[in-house]
Amino acid sequence: MIALTKTLVKAIAEPQKLDSIDLHDSKRADFLQEVIEGLEDGILILSQTGEVVHANASARRVCCQFNQGNFNPNFVPPVIWNLCESLFNSRYLFSDRLLILSDEIVLDKSNIFRIRVRLLDLEGFEVPCLLVTIENQYESVKNVALTEVKKFDLTPREAEIWFLYRSNYSYKEIATKLYITINTVKKHMKNIHTKRQANMSYV
């Protein structure tokens, strides 16, 4: 993996200020590196030949999942690389526009990923790179559901049911997962919808 800090090189007009500018650029690069590493979404930067230029911690975790537990830092999972190749094949048709390709990868109900790929033409790189963002849809839904739990003042049991419902579980699947009857799920969902409607009327 190549650190981003090594690739961003700028020409400086005034040599006498070189030290202070280098220090400033280095701090900014370190800051950006920290921001990228702290993101919940995976960020992959790839060369046009499929070499990994940079992968943040989230991207490494997801690639490991896609490769069934094996993470080779220079290996891009085929499901991601296929989307990258589609972008290459399409870019000549839409050369006047910024092209972003997107796909959804479903491993199971709690592992659903939105993959987005675009060309990244940065100053300092001889050829454009590919920027791949990987959003864990399940985590996004979980965060929204947690916000709604507080907003609608749901009980702990209602929160469990609401989270599963927001994650596209059917009433039957919710009942099975929580060891309750479908009628109990329906009763809780009725209470949840009542609380939601009451909350909406205050807006």
N, C-alpha and C positions, 0 to 999 in steps of 0.2 A: 504494500500500500504506500502510495506517495503522499506525503503531507501537502495540503493546499498551500501552506506557508512558503514552500519551496518554489511553487510555480508562478506566483504572482510577483512579477518583477517589473518595475517601472523605471523609465529613464528619468534622471534628475538633472535639471538645468543648472543648478547652482551647487558646485562641488563643496563649497565651504559649509553648507548646511547638511551634508550627507549623513552625519552621525545622528542628528536629531530627527531627520526624516525617517531613517532606517528604524530607529527605536519606535517612532510613532506607528509606522507601517507594521512593524513586528507585533506591537500591542494590539493593533486592530485585527491582524490576522489571528492572533491568539484568542481574541474575543469572539471572532466569527467562528473559529474552530469549536470553542466552548458552546456557542449557541447551537451549532449544527449537531454536536454530540448530545446535547440536552433535549433535542426534539423527540417527540413521541413518534412522529412519522419517520420511516426509513428514508435516507438520502444516499443514493448511489451515483457516482460520477464515473462514466465509462468512456474508454477510448472507442473509436469507430471499429476497432478490431475486437472489442469485447474485453479488453484488459481493464481491471478495476483500478481507477485512479484514486478514488476515495470511497469509503463506506463508513457511515456513522454506526454507532452501537446498535440502533434499532434495525438498520438494514442488514447488519451481520446476523442478528438474531433471526430475522425473517428468512434470509437466504439459507440459514441452517435448517429452518423448518421445511423450506421448499426442497432441500436436498436430503430430507429425512435424517437429520441429526449430524450430517457431515458438513463442516464449513471449510472450504478451501478459499483463502482470501482472494485468489485470482480467478475463481470460477463463478460465472454468472449462471444462475438457474435457467434452464431452457425456456420456462414460461415467461421469464422477463426478456431473455434475448430474442425470442420470437417476436415480441412486440417492438423491440428495437429494430429488428430487420424490416418489419412492416413499415416503420417510420422512414427508414432509408429508401425503401421501394416507393413510398408515397410522396416523398419530399419534392421530386421533380415535377409532379403534377400540380403542386401548390407552392411553388418556389417563391411567390410574392407574399405569402402569409406565414405567420408563426404557426407551425403545426404541432399540436399536442395529441398524441394517441393515448387512449385510456382503455383499460380492461379490468374485469373483476375476476379474481381467483378465489375459488371456494374450496378450502380444504375440509372444513366441516362447519357446523353452525356457529362455533365460537372462533373460527379462523377464516374470516372473509376479508380479502385485501383488495383495495383499489390501487392499481398500478398506473402511473402516468409517465410518459416519456416525451421529452422534447430535446431539440438540439440546443447546445449551449456554446455560443461562439464568443469566447472570452479573449480579451487582450492578453497576450503572454502565452497563449497556446497556438502552436503552428496550425493545428487542424481543429475543427469543432469537436466538442465532446458531447456525450449524451447525459442529460440530467434525468434520473429516474427517481420518482417519489413513490413511496409505498405507504399507503394509509391503512391501518388496521380498522376496518369498518366496525368490527365488534367493539373495540375500545372506544370508538367515537360514539356509538350508540349507548354504551355503558355510561360515558360522561354526560350525555344528554339526559339519560334516564335518572342518573344521580341528581342532576339539577332539578328535574321534574319531581322527584321524590320529596325534595325539600320544599319546592314551590307549592305542591299540592298537599303537603303535610300528611304523607302516607305512613301507615303503620309498617313495622318491619316485614310482616307477611305480605302486605299489599305491595311493598317495595320489591320483594322477591318476584312476585307475580308480574308486576309491571315491567321489570327488567327483562324477564323472559318473553313477555308479550312484545316488547319493543325490539327484541332480538329475533322476531318472526317465528316464535314457537306457537303452535296451535294450542287451543284450550286442552285438548287431549294430551299433548306432549308436556304441557305445564303440569297437569294433574299427575302424570306418570313421574315426572322429574321430582316433584315435591311430595309425592306419596299422599295426595289428597284426591277427592272426587272431582269430577268435571263440574258438578253443581256448586261445589265450594269455590272453584275457580270463577265460575259465572257470578256468584254472589260477591266475591271480592272485586271482580271487574266492574260490576254495577256500582259498588261503593266508590271505586277509583274514578269512574266517569262522572259520578255525582260531584265529587270533590273537584274534578277538573272544570266542570261546568260552573260551579260556584266561584272558582278562581277566575274564570274568563269573564264573569259578570262584573268583577271589580275593575277590569281593565278599561 
